[in-house]
Amino acid sequence: MTQSFSVTVAPNGARRSKKDHPALPLTLEEIAATAKACFDAGASAIHLHVRDEDGVHSLDAGRYRDAMAAVSDAAPDMQIQITTESAGVYDVATQQACLRNVLPAAASVSIREMARDAGIAKNVYSFADEARIVVQHILYSPRDVTQLKRWMSEGVVPSRMNSVIFVLGRYQPAVLAKPSDLFPFLAATEGMDLNWAICAFGRNELACAYAALQRGGNIRIGFENNIELPDGTLARDNTETITLAVAEGRSLGLCPASSKKAV
């Protein structure tokens, strides 16, 4: 039986613009087309960010609903995960309102950002659990793992809410990710029975993905975290990096979860 792995495309993020890469998808049409192309290339899910009329990161429920509908029309079988990322703009109450108003099937939630208001955080996780929203905890460092463990032991985070993503490297100030960045996360989460994935900043994204796949993890790939190929040249678009990441998995004898051959 061939082991499968999941690939999530993160096509735009909260900060980059067309000045960074002309193929960065920002409009509904661009996001939908990217979703379809990346699904066909092996991505089973999309990590969704939306922007306002000025191109600024937004948690607006209406914009999310429009984007989710566009993606579903273009790639009906693609899973959609929204972000609640503050990006230095939103407080925890606004992040909570986003979840309540959008009611997505899945959402990424930063442990570090939730810790800014522990009272609201407890309500966020409780609501997500009741609404059956699949929460993926964003972990920027092993210190965030410690916070997650504490909240799980205290009942703030339900123990079954066990999906996490390890963030390797940093966008600002820029820190280039490297495969060895994964090891402290694995050590900190040993014995936690987590469904884990990684994302990685910079041109070492594929090398980091390979290291994660070797160790049974899943991967998130895309222009949110990296716009370069391993040699430092610009990738053509998100589909090119997804295709390369899927090839890395196949080289290990794995099969992308969106493939009909995945079991």
C-alpha positions as a Markdown table, in Angstrom:
| # | Residue | x | y | z |
|---|---|---|---|---|
| 1 | Met | 0.0 | 0.0 | 0.0 |
| 2 | Thr | 1.4 | 3.4 | -1.0 |
| 3 | Gln | 1.6 | 6.0 | 1.7 |
| 4 | Ser | 0.0 | 9.3 | 0.9 |
| 5 | Phe | 0.9 | 12.8 | 1.9 |
| 6 | Ser | -1.0 | 16.0 | 1.7 |
| 7 | Val | 0.1 | 19.1 | -0.1 |
| 8 | Thr | -1.5 | 22.5 | 0.7 |
| 9 | Val | -0.9 | 25.4 | -1.6 |
| 10 | Ala | -0.5 | 28.8 | 0.1 |
| 11 | Pro | -0.7 | 31.0 | -3.1 |
| 12 | Asn | -0.4 | 34.6 | -1.8 |
| 13 | Gly | -0.3 | 35.2 | 2.0 |
| 14 | Ala | -0.8 | 38.5 | 3.8 |
| 15 | Arg | 2.1 | 40.6 | 2.7 |
| 16 | Arg | 3.4 | 40.0 | -0.8 |
| 17 | Ser | 2.2 | 42.0 | -3.8 |
| 18 | Lys | 2.5 | 42.0 | -7.6 |
| 19 | Lys | 5.7 | 43.9 | -7.1 |
| 20 | Asp | 7.2 | 40.9 | -5.5 |
| 21 | His | 6.0 | 38.5 | -8.3 |
| 22 | Pro | 3.6 | 39.3 | -11.2 |
| 23 | Ala | 2.0 | 35.9 | -10.9 |
| 24 | Leu | 1.0 | 36.4 | -7.3 |
| 25 | Pro | -2.8 | 35.7 | -7.3 |
| 26 | Leu | -4.9 | 38.4 | -5.6 |
| 27 | Thr | -8.2 | 38.6 | -7.5 |
| 28 | Leu | -10.9 | 36.1 | -7.1 |
| 29 | Glu | -10.3 | 35.0 | -10.7 |
| 30 | Glu | -6.6 | 34.6 | -10.1 |
| 31 | Ile | -7.0 | 32.7 | -6.9 |
| 32 | Ala | -9.6 | 30.3 | -8.4 |
| 33 | Ala | -7.4 | 29.6 | -11.5 |
| 34 | Thr | -4.4 | 29.0 | -9.2 |
| 35 | Ala | -6.4 | 26.6 | -7.0 |
| 36 | Lys | -7.5 | 24.6 | -10.1 |
| 37 | Ala | -4.0 | 24.4 | -11.5 |
| 38 | Cys | -2.4 | 23.5 | -8.2 |
| 39 | Phe | -5.1 | 20.8 | -7.5 |
| 40 | Asp | -4.4 | 19.3 | -10.9 |
| 41 | Ala | -0.7 | 19.3 | -10.0 |
| 42 | Gly | -1.3 | 17.4 | -6.8 |
| 43 | Ala | -2.3 | 19.9 | -4.1 |
| 44 | Ser | -5.3 | 18.6 | -2.1 |
| 45 | Ala | -6.0 | 21.9 | -0.2 |
| 46 | Ile | -5.6 | 25.6 | -0.4 |
| 47 | His | -4.6 | 27.9 | 2.5 |
| 48 | Leu | -6.7 | 30.9 | 1.7 |
| 49 | His | -5.9 | 34.6 | 2.2 |
| 50 | Val | -8.0 | 37.5 | 0.9 |
| 51 | Arg | -7.2 | 41.1 | 0.4 |
| 52 | Asp | -9.3 | 44.3 | 0.5 |
| 53 | Glu | -9.7 | 46.8 | -2.3 |
| 54 | Asp | -6.3 | 48.2 | -1.6 |
| 55 | Gly | -4.6 | 44.8 | -1.6 |
| 56 | Val | -4.2 | 44.8 | 2.2 |
| 57 | His | -4.7 | 41.6 | 4.2 |
| 58 | Ser | -8.3 | 41.1 | 5.2 |
| 59 | Leu | -10.4 | 38.9 | 7.5 |
| 60 | Asp | -13.7 | 40.2 | 6.0 |
| 61 | Ala | -16.3 | 37.4 | 6.0 |
| 62 | Gly | -17.9 | 38.5 | 2.8 |
| 63 | Arg | -14.6 | 38.5 | 0.9 |
| 64 | Tyr | -13.8 | 35.0 | 2.3 |
| 65 | Arg | -17.2 | 33.7 | 1.3 |
| 66 | Asp | -16.7 | 35.0 | -2.3 |
| 67 | Ala | -13.2 | 33.5 | -2.5 |
| 68 | Met | -14.3 | 30.2 | -1.1 |
| 69 | Ala | -17.2 | 30.0 | -3.6 |
| 70 | Ala | -14.8 | 30.9 | -6.5 |
| 71 | Val | -12.3 | 28.1 | -5.4 |
| 72 | Ser | -15.1 | 25.6 | -5.0 |
| 73 | Asp | -16.4 | 26.4 | -8.5 |
| 74 | Ala | -13.0 | 26.0 | -10.0 |
| 75 | Ala | -11.8 | 22.9 | -8.0 |
| 76 | Pro | -14.8 | 21.3 | -6.4 |
| 77 | Asp | -12.8 | 18.6 | -4.6 |
| 78 | Met | -10.2 | 20.9 | -3.2 |
| 79 | Gln | -10.3 | 21.4 | 0.6 |
| 80 | Ile | -10.3 | 25.0 | 1.7 |
| 81 | Gln | -8.6 | 26.3 | 4.9 |
| 82 | Ile | -8.9 | 30.0 | 5.7 |
| 83 | Thr | -6.4 | 31.9 | 7.8 |
| 84 | Thr | -7.1 | 33.9 | 10.9 |
| 85 | Glu | -3.6 | 35.5 | 10.8 |
| 86 | Ser | -3.5 | 38.9 | 12.3 |
| 87 | Ala | -0.5 | 40.0 | 10.2 |
| 88 | Gly | 0.0 | 42.8 | 12.8 |
| 89 | Val | -3.4 | 44.3 | 11.9 |
| 90 | Tyr | -6.1 | 42.4 | 13.8 |
| 91 | Asp | -6.8 | 41.6 | 17.5 |
| 92 | Val | -8.0 | 38.3 | 18.9 |
| 93 | Ala | -11.7 | 39.5 | 19.0 |
| 94 | Thr | -11.6 | 40.2 | 15.3 |
| 95 | Gln | -10.1 | 36.8 | 14.6 |
| 96 | Gln | -12.8 | 35.3 | 16.7 |
| 97 | Ala | -15.5 | 37.2 | 14.7 |
| 98 | Cys | -13.9 | 36.0 | 11.5 |
| 99 | Leu | -14.4 | 32.3 | 12.5 |
| 100 | Arg | -18.0 | 32.9 | 13.7 |
| 101 | Asn | -19.0 | 34.8 | 10.6 |
| 102 | Val | -17.3 | 32.7 | 7.9 |
| 103 | Leu | -17.9 | 29.3 | 9.5 |
| 104 | Pro | -15.2 | 27.6 | 7.4 |
| 105 | Ala | -14.6 | 23.9 | 7.3 |
| 106 | Ala | -11.0 | 24.5 | 8.3 |
| 107 | Ala | -8.9 | 27.4 | 9.6 |
| 108 | Ser | -5.3 | 28.0 | 10.7 |
| 109 | Val | -5.0 | 29.7 | 14.1 |
| 110 | Ser | -1.8 | 31.0 | 15.6 |
| 111 | Ile | -1.2 | 29.8 | 19.2 |
| 112 | Arg | 1.0 | 32.9 | 19.7 |
| 113 | Glu | -1.6 | 35.3 | 18.5 |
| 114 | Met | -4.4 | 33.7 | 20.6 |
| 115 | Ala | -2.2 | 34.0 | 23.7 |
| 116 | Arg | -2.6 | 37.8 | 23.4 |
| 117 | Asp | -6.0 | 37.3 | 25.0 |
| 118 | Ala | -6.4 | 34.0 | 26.8 |
| 119 | Gly | -10.0 | 34.7 | 27.7 |
| 120 | Ile | -11.1 | 35.1 | 24.1 |
| 121 | Ala | -8.8 | 32.3 | 23.0 |
| 122 | Lys | -10.7 | 29.8 | 25.1 |
| 123 | Asn | -13.9 | 30.9 | 23.4 |
| 124 | Val | -12.3 | 30.6 | 20.0 |
| 125 | Tyr | -11.3 | 27.0 | 20.5 |
| 126 | Ser | -14.6 | 26.1 | 22.2 |
| 127 | Phe | -16.6 | 27.6 | 19.3 |
| 128 | Ala | -14.4 | 26.0 | 16.7 |
| 129 | Asp | -14.8 | 22.6 | 18.4 |
| 130 | Glu | -18.6 | 23.0 | 18.6 |
| 131 | Ala | -18.8 | 24.2 | 15.0 |
| 132 | Arg | -16.6 | 21.3 | 13.9 |
| 133 | Ile | -14.0 | 23.6 | 12.3 |
| 134 | Val | -10.8 | 21.8 | 11.7 |
| 135 | Val | -8.2 | 24.0 | 13.4 |
| 136 | Gln | -4.6 | 23.8 | 12.4 |
| 137 | His | -2.4 | 25.4 | 15.1 |
| 138 | Ile | 0.4 | 27.6 | 13.7 |
| 139 | Leu | 3.6 | 27.0 | 15.7 |
| 140 | Tyr | 6.4 | 29.5 | 15.1 |
| 141 | Ser | 8.8 | 28.0 | 17.7 |
| 142 | Pro | 9.1 | 25.2 | 20.3 |
| 143 | Arg | 7.9 | 27.9 | 22.8 |
| 144 | Asp | 4.5 | 27.8 | 21.0 |
| 145 | Val | 4.5 | 24.0 | 21.5 |
| 146 | Thr | 4.9 | 24.6 | 25.2 |
| 147 | Gln | 1.8 | 26.9 | 25.1 |
| 148 | Leu | -0.2 | 24.3 | 23.1 |
| 149 | Lys | 0.7 | 21.6 | 25.6 |
| 150 | Arg | -0.4 | 23.8 | 28.5 |
| 151 | Trp | -3.7 | 24.7 | 26.9 |
| 152 | Met | -4.4 | 21.1 | 26.1 |
| 153 | Ser | -3.7 | 20.0 | 29.7 |
| 154 | Glu | -5.9 | 22.8 | 31.0 |
| 155 | Gly | -8.7 | 22.0 | 28.5 |
| 156 | Val | -8.5 | 25.3 | 26.7 |
| 157 | Val | -7.6 | 23.4 | 23.5 |
| 158 | Pro | -9.5 | 20.1 | 23.0 |
| 159 | Ser | -6.9 | 17.3 | 22.9 |
| 160 | Arg | -8.5 | 16.0 | 19.6 |
| 161 | Met | -7.6 | 19.3 | 18.0 |
| 162 | Asn | -4.2 | 17.9 | 17.0 |
| 163 | Ser | -3.4 | 19.4 | 13.6 |
| 164 | Val | -0.3 | 21.7 | 13.6 |
| 165 | Ile | 2.0 | 23.4 | 11.2 |
| 166 | Phe | 5.6 | 24.1 | 12.0 |
| 167 | Val | 6.9 | 27.4 | 10.5 |
| 168 | Leu | 10.5 | 27.1 | 9.4 |
| 169 | Gly | 12.4 | 30.4 | 8.9 |
| 170 | Arg | 10.8 | 33.8 | 9.1 |
| 171 | Tyr | 9.4 | 36.4 | 6.6 |
| 172 | Gln | 10.3 | 39.6 | 8.5 |
| 173 | Pro | 13.1 | 40.0 | 9.5 |
| 174 | Ala | 14.0 | 37.6 | 6.8 |
| 175 | Val | 15.4 | 34.2 | 8.0 |
| 176 | Leu | 16.0 | 31.6 | 5.4 |
| 177 | Ala | 14.6 | 28.2 | 6.4 |
| 178 | Lys | 16.7 | 25.1 | 6.5 |
| 179 | Pro | 15.8 | 21.5 | 6.9 |
| 180 | Ser | 17.4 | 21.2 | 10.4 |
| 181 | Asp | 14.9 | 23.8 | 11.6 |
| 182 | Leu | 12.4 | 20.9 | 11.7 |
| 183 | Phe | 14.3 | 19.0 | 14.4 |
| 184 | Pro | 13.5 | 21.2 | 17.5 |
| 185 | Phe | 9.8 | 21.0 | 16.6 |
| 186 | Leu | 9.9 | 17.2 | 16.3 |
| 187 | Ala | 11.7 | 17.0 | 19.7 |
| 188 | Ala | 9.3 | 19.4 | 21.4 |
| 189 | Thr | 6.2 | 17.5 | 20.1 |
| 190 | Glu | 7.4 | 14.0 | 20.7 |
| 191 | Gly | 4.7 | 11.8 | 22.0 |
| 192 | Met | 1.9 | 14.3 | 21.3 |
| 193 | Asp | 0.3 | 12.3 | 18.4 |
| 194 | Leu | 0.0 | 15.3 | 16.1 |
| 195 | Asn | -1.0 | 15.5 | 12.5 |
| 196 | Trp | 1.8 | 17.9 | 11.4 |
| 197 | Ala | 2.9 | 19.8 | 8.4 |
| 198 | Ile | 5.6 | 22.4 | 7.6 |
| 199 | Cys | 5.9 | 25.6 | 5.7 |
| 200 | Ala | 9.3 | 27.1 | 5.0 |
| 201 | Phe | 10.5 | 30.6 | 4.1 |
| 202 | Gly | 12.8 | 31.0 | 1.2 |
| 203 | Arg | 14.5 | 29.1 | -1.5 |
| 204 | Asn | 15.2 | 26.0 | 0.7 |
| 205 | Glu | 11.4 | 25.3 | 0.7 |
| 206 | Leu | 11.7 | 22.1 | -1.3 |
| 207 | Ala | 14.6 | 20.8 | 0.8 |
| 208 | Cys | 12.6 | 21.4 | 3.9 |
| 209 | Ala | 9.6 | 19.7 | 2.3 |
| 210 | Tyr | 11.7 | 16.7 | 1.5 |
| 211 | Ala | 12.9 | 16.5 | 5.1 |
| 212 | Ala | 9.3 | 16.7 | 6.4 |
| 213 | Leu | 8.1 | 14.0 | 4.0 |
| 214 | Gln | 10.9 | 11.7 | 5.0 |
| 215 | Arg | 9.7 | 11.9 | 8.6 |
| 216 | Gly | 6.0 | 11.3 | 7.9 |
| 217 | Gly | 4.8 | 14.9 | 7.8 |
| 218 | Asn | 2.8 | 16.9 | 5.3 |
| 219 | Ile | 3.7 | 20.1 | 3.4 |
| 220 | Arg | 2.4 | 23.5 | 2.6 |
| 221 | Ile | 4.0 | 25.1 | -0.4 |
| 222 | Gly | 3.5 | 28.4 | -2.2 |
| 223 | Phe | 4.2 | 32.1 | -2.8 |
| 224 | Glu | 3.1 | 33.0 | 0.7 |
| 225 | Asn | 6.4 | 31.7 | 2.0 |
| 226 | Asn | 8.6 | 31.4 | -1.1 |
| 227 | Ile | 8.7 | 32.7 | -4.6 |
| 228 | Glu | 12.1 | 31.2 | -5.6 |
| 229 | Leu | 13.4 | 28.0 | -7.0 |
| 230 | Pro | 16.3 | 26.3 | -5.2 |
| 231 | Asp | 18.9 | 28.0 | -7.4 |
| 232 | Gly | 17.5 | 31.5 | -6.4 |
| 233 | Thr | 15.7 | 32.2 | -9.7 |
| 234 | Leu | 12.0 | 33.2 | -9.5 |
| 235 | Ala | 9.5 | 30.4 | -9.9 |
| 236 | Arg | 7.1 | 30.8 | -12.8 |
| 237 | Asp | 4.0 | 30.5 | -10.6 |
| 238 | Asn | 2.6 | 28.5 | -7.7 |
| 239 | Thr | 1.9 | 25.5 | -9.9 |
| 240 | Glu | 5.6 | 25.1 | -10.6 |
| 241 | Thr | 6.6 | 24.8 | -7.0 |
| 242 | Ile | 3.7 | 22.5 | -6.2 |
| 243 | Thr | 4.8 | 20.3 | -9.1 |
| 244 | Leu | 8.3 | 20.2 | -7.8 |
| 245 | Ala | 7.1 | 19.4 | -4.2 |
| 246 | Val | 4.9 | 16.6 | -5.4 |
| 247 | Ala | 7.9 | 15.1 | -7.4 |
| 248 | Glu | 9.9 | 15.2 | -4.1 |
| 249 | Gly | 7.2 | 13.1 | -2.4 |
| 250 | Arg | 7.0 | 10.7 | -5.3 |
| 251 | Ser | 10.8 | 10.2 | -5.2 |
| 252 | Leu | 10.3 | 8.8 | -1.7 |
| 253 | Gly | 7.6 | 6.4 | -2.9 |
| 254 | Leu | 4.8 | 8.5 | -1.6 |
| 255 | Cys | 1.5 | 9.6 | -3.4 |
| 256 | Pro | -0.2 | 13.0 | -3.1 |
| 257 | Ala | -3.5 | 12.7 | -1.4 |
| 258 | Ser | -5.4 | 14.5 | -4.2 |
| 259 | Ser | -4.3 | 11.8 | -6.6 |
| 260 | Lys | -6.9 | 9.1 | -7.5 |
| 261 | Lys | -4.1 | 6.6 | -6.9 |
| 262 | Ala | -3.7 | 7.7 | -3.2 |
| 263 | Val | -4.8 | 5.2 | -0.7 |
